[in-house]
């Protein structure tokens, strides 16, 4: 279990909350900063271990017991609520969780910023592009946006995509765009989209 997986779970579940969907009608949501929140999820994993709780089940129950109205706030008091333990112990409805897990392929269970494209990074890229902050989008490629990706609809339309691609390859020191493109081709050849 790692914090990146929990962050991906949180982003996925957040999209299904009524509050998030309502906000999307009017404006794009504020992106989640991966770097800022990974430490919080690391802390949550440790907290769950001391209570013998599966962190992924715990996170799912936080959304489900709120009836998918609001996402839990990304703060310790919400993610590590002692009061929620009673509800968690009684909670049994994991149907949506099981469908979500079944839809993940073995290569999708762990996020790899060298290969994978995440909803959170797409959201962050969109946030910067809409505001004309392309330099900031590129500056945060190692922590949040993960740079140019050939499957990113934001990157494809971005006027700074070539500059971003060159910067990404300079940071990586290898043909990372080629790796991402090969991963895309392999996924399409197996009949699923990553």
C-alpha positions in Angstrom: 0.0 0.0 0.0 1.3 3.4 -0.9 0.1 7.0 -0.6 0.0 7.4 -4.4 -2.6 4.6 -4.7 -4.7 6.3 -2.0 -4.4 9.6 -3.7 -5.6 8.0 -7.0 -8.5 6.4 -5.1 -9.4 9.7 -3.5 -9.4 11.5 -6.9 -11.5 8.7 -8.5 -14.1 8.7 -5.7 -14.2 12.5 -5.5 -15.5 12.6 -9.1 -18.6 10.6 -8.0 -19.6 13.0 -5.2 -22.7 15.1 -5.8 -20.9 18.2 -4.6 -18.0 17.8 -7.2 -20.4 17.1 -10.0 -22.5 20.2 -9.1 -19.3 22.3 -9.1 -18.3 21.0 -12.5 -21.4 22.6 -14.0 -20.0 26.1 -13.3 -16.2 25.8 -13.3 -13.4 23.3 -13.2 -12.5 22.1 -9.7 -9.4 23.3 -8.0 -6.7 20.7 -8.7 -5.3 18.6 -5.9 -1.6 19.0 -5.3 -0.2 15.5 -5.2 3.0 16.6 -3.4 1.1 18.4 -0.7 -1.3 15.5 0.0 0.9 12.4 -0.4 2.4 13.0 3.1 -1.1 13.2 4.6 -2.0 9.8 2.9 1.3 8.3 4.2 0.2 9.4 7.7 -3.2 7.9 7.1 -1.7 4.6 6.1 0.3 4.5 9.4 -2.8 5.5 11.3 -4.8 2.7 9.7 -2.0 0.1 10.4 -2.1 0.9 14.1 -5.8 0.2 14.1 -5.6 -2.9 11.8 -7.7 -1.2 9.1 -7.2 -1.6 5.4 -6.5 1.9 4.2 -8.3 1.5 0.9 -11.4 0.2 2.6 -11.2 3.0 5.1 -11.0 5.7 2.4 -13.9 4.1 0.5 -16.1 4.0 3.6 -15.4 7.7 4.2 -17.1 8.5 0.8 -19.8 5.9 1.0 -21.0 6.7 4.5 -21.4 10.3 3.4 -23.7 9.0 0.7 -21.4 10.4 -2.0 -22.5 14.0 -1.2 -19.2 15.5 -0.2 -15.6 14.2 -0.4 -13.9 14.1 3.0 -11.7 17.2 3.5 -8.0 16.5 3.0 -7.2 17.2 6.6 -6.1 14.8 9.4 -9.3 15.2 11.4 -11.4 14.1 8.4 -9.2 11.3 7.0 -8.3 9.9 10.4 -11.5 10.3 12.4 -11.7 8.3 15.5 -15.5 8.9 15.5 -15.8 7.2 12.1 -14.3 3.9 13.4 -17.7 2.7 14.7 -19.4 3.4 11.3 -16.5 1.7 9.5 -16.8 -1.5 11.6 -20.5 -1.7 10.7 -20.0 -0.8 7.1 -20.7 -3.6 4.6 -21.6 -2.2 1.2 -18.4 -2.6 -0.9 -20.2 -3.2 -4.3 -18.9 0.0 -6.0 -15.4 -0.5 -4.5 -15.3 -4.1 -5.9 -16.3 -2.8 -9.4 -13.6 -0.1 -9.2 -10.9 -2.6 -8.2 -12.1 -5.1 -10.9 -11.8 -2.4 -13.5 -8.2 -1.8 -12.7 -5.7 -4.0 -14.5 -2.6 -5.2 -12.7 -0.5 -2.5 -14.3 -2.9 0.2 -13.2 -2.8 -0.6 -9.5 0.3 1.5 -9.0 0.7 4.9 -10.5 3.9 5.4 -12.3 4.6 9.0 -13.3 7.0 7.8 -16.0 4.2 6.0 -17.8 0.7 6.7 -16.5 -1.7 9.5 -17.0 -3.8 10.4 -14.0 -7.1 12.3 -13.7 -5.4 14.5 -11.0 -2.5 15.5 -13.3 -4.9 16.2 -16.1 -7.0 18.4 -13.8 -3.9 20.2 -12.7 -2.7 20.8 -16.3 -6.1 22.1 -17.2 -6.1 24.5 -14.2 -2.8 26.0 -15.4 -3.7 26.1 -19.1 -7.1 27.8 -18.5 -5.3 30.5 -16.4 -2.5 30.9 -19.0 0.1 29.7 -16.4 2.0 27.4 -18.8 5.4 28.2 -17.2 3.9 27.2 -13.8 2.5 24.0 -15.3 6.0 23.1 -16.5 7.6 24.1 -13.3 5.4 21.7 -11.3 5.9 18.7 -13.6 7.9 16.7 -11.1 5.4 17.2 -8.2 2.0 17.5 -9.8 1.5 17.6 -13.6 4.2 15.0 -14.7 4.9 17.0 -17.9 4.0 16.3 -21.5 2.1 13.1 -22.1 1.0 11.8 -25.6 -2.4 10.7 -24.2 -3.2 14.0 -22.5 -5.9 15.9 -24.2 -4.6 19.0 -22.4 -1.0 18.5 -23.7 -2.1 17.9 -27.2 -3.9 21.3 -27.4 -1.3 23.2 -25.4 0.7 25.8 -27.3 3.8 25.0 -25.1 3.7 21.2 -25.6 7.0 21.1 -27.6 8.8 23.2 -25.0 7.3 21.1 -22.2 8.3 17.8 -24.0 11.9 19.0 -24.3 12.0 20.1 -20.6 10.5 16.7 -19.5 13.1 14.7 -21.5 15.9 16.9 -20.1 14.7 16.2 -16.6 14.2 12.5 -17.2 17.5 11.9 -19.0 15.9 9.2 -21.2 13.2 9.0 -23.9 10.3 9.2 -21.5 7.8 10.3 -24.2 8.7 7.2 -26.2 8.0 5.1 -23.1 4.6 6.8 -22.7 3.8 6.3 -26.3 4.9 2.6 -26.3 2.7 2.1 -23.2 -0.2 3.6 -25.0 0.3 1.3 -28.0 0.6 -1.8 -25.8 -2.6 -0.9 -23.9 -4.5 -0.4 -27.1 -3.2 -3.7 -28.5 -4.6 -5.5 -25.4 -8.0 -3.9 -25.9 -8.1 -1.6 -22.9 -7.3 2.1 -22.3 -5.1 3.2 -19.5 
